[in-house]
């Protein structure tokens, strides 16, 4: 089995391509009728779907994984535990599931990158959903200690008061308007036509 494209994607930190590469390889191997269950990188495959936030595909992959593999590979179960927490929207549980398992060297990179990406997603969620939030709740969403969460949001312009409440600082939305000369020409012709 040639996993060179997968190895290359992991080495170059192209984690957004991992799930597609694994899916394509799995289809290719299945079309050839080759048995691949024992050597297939199920944990990486699951983590690839989780990284791109494709929990449905991760769930269907989990259902296809043979029971013997699930029983013999703790990392596969650990990857699916992250998927379960995402599926049930247990935001703090996602962080716990990522931290509580000692990931293999092959998985460490994608897990660390997903953890960082997930923290950013949670921060963006807090940013859009709240005007104020307690330090404790922010820490749960961000998967950090209260001190770390406070420092994280303070660096992004939020304000903390003496009661432990954070005031969310909304980011200014910069919209760039480009003037299309052809549209300007059509508008000019239209206005000119109306004036006649």
C-alpha positions, 0 to 999 in steps of 0.5 A: 500500500502506497501512503506516500501522498498521505505522508507528504501531506502530513509532513508539509502540514497540509492537514486540510487535504488528509481526509480527501487523500485517505478517501481517494486511497480507500476507494482505490484500494477497495476497487482493487479488492485488496484487503487493507484493514490491518495497515490502514491509518484509521486514526489519521483518516478520522482526524483528517475529517475532523480537521476539516469539520466534516463530522458526518464523514468521520461518523460514517468512517467510524461505522465502517471501521471493523470492530477488531480495529476499534478494539486493538487501536486506542488511538482510533478510539481517541480520535473518534472521541474527539468526533463524538464531542464535536457531534454533541457540541460538547465544546469543553469536551473536545479540548479534554479529548484532545489533551487526555490521549498521548497521540502517536508521532504521526498524529501529533501534528494534525492534533496540534493544528486542529487544537489551534484551529478549534480554539480559533473557531471557538473564539470566533463563535464567542465573538459573534454570539456574546457581548459579555461572558464570564471568564469561567465560560470563556475558559470552557469554550477555549479549553484553557485555564481561566488565567490563560483564557483571560490573557488570550482574550485580553490580547485580542482587545477584550476587557475584563472587569472586577467581577470576572466578566469579559466584555467582547470587543467586536472586530471592525468589519472591513469591506473593500468596495471595488469600482468596476469601470463597466458598471460605472459606464452602464450607470452613466449611460442609464442616468444619461438616458433618463435625463433625455 
